[in-house]
Amino acid sequence: MNIGKYNTLKIDELTEFGFYLVDEKNERVLLPNVYTTENMTIGDEVEVFIYTDSEDRRVATTLKPKGVVGDFVALEVVDIANFGIFMDWGLPKNLLIPKKFQEGHYEIGEIRVVKILEDKNTGRVYGIEKYKDLLSKNVKGLKRNEEVDLIVTKETEIGFKVLINEKFEGLVFKNRVFGNLKVGNKTKGYIETIREDKKIDVVLQPIGKKSFSLGADKVFEILEQNGGKMNFTYKSNPEEISRVFGLSRKLFKRSLTELLENKRIKLNDNSIEKL
């Protein structure tokens, strides 16, 4: 039975508190009544998530947390105590980030990226933000302009720290960002430079492709997703442009120009429309 992960278990016994589930080793865990349904019967197999409750007892739930042991996830700070902070990960018992694994100052409502781990001695599931030592420094397999998966972890004065393929740490410089990035965002990126000290610079568009061409593709894709017509023009509000398209007003206007020149859209008085 794997704590902090999904398990497929068999319903073994019905009690006043809920169903007891068993695994192939006949280990038992309670699925409380609040998570049972009328169509569950003895002998059925159910997929559940296993964690420990406030009294460190193993408990099963059919709720889906925002991550499992081993995952990097963006979570909201919901409470702060002397011994740690608590984050909402979608279960009744919030995820604890012990004080020794915290990084910097925290505010309630703030989004932070943490890695979910299990304490093998106690079975408790917890989170850490000091995970840099868990990341790889073996960058031999990475290549310039290679497409990678990014998670934005922190904003700094010069750019955004990112996790690369959940294995490496990298940086996107602010002058290379043409839309909105926020902590917790997941996006594609491309390896630009691997320095002698193994630090990695990342860009958000393929090297050699102009940013406004990517912007045009993004505008057209969102236009298609919205029925081929949207109430946006060159004069649209910059904040609304950023919210809907994730682009600056300058890049949005250049993208519209490219789409018009390539006869992919037409411009009406108060809208753009797919051709």
Buried (B, 14 or more C-beta within 10 A) or exposed (E): BEBBBEBEBBBBEBEEEBBBBBBEEEEBBBBBEEBBEEEBEEEEEBEBBBBBBEEEEBBBBBEEBBBBBEBBBBBBBBEBEEEBBBBBBBBEBBBBBBEEBBBEEBEEEBBBBBBBBBEEEEBBBBBBBEBEEEEBEEBEEBEEEEEBBBBBBBEEEEBBBBBBBBBBBBBBBEEBBBBEBEBBBEBEBBBBEBEEEEBBBBBBBEEEEEBBBBBBBBBBEBBEEEEEBBEBBEEBEEEEBBEBBBBBBEBBBBBBBBBBEEEBBEBEEEBBEBE
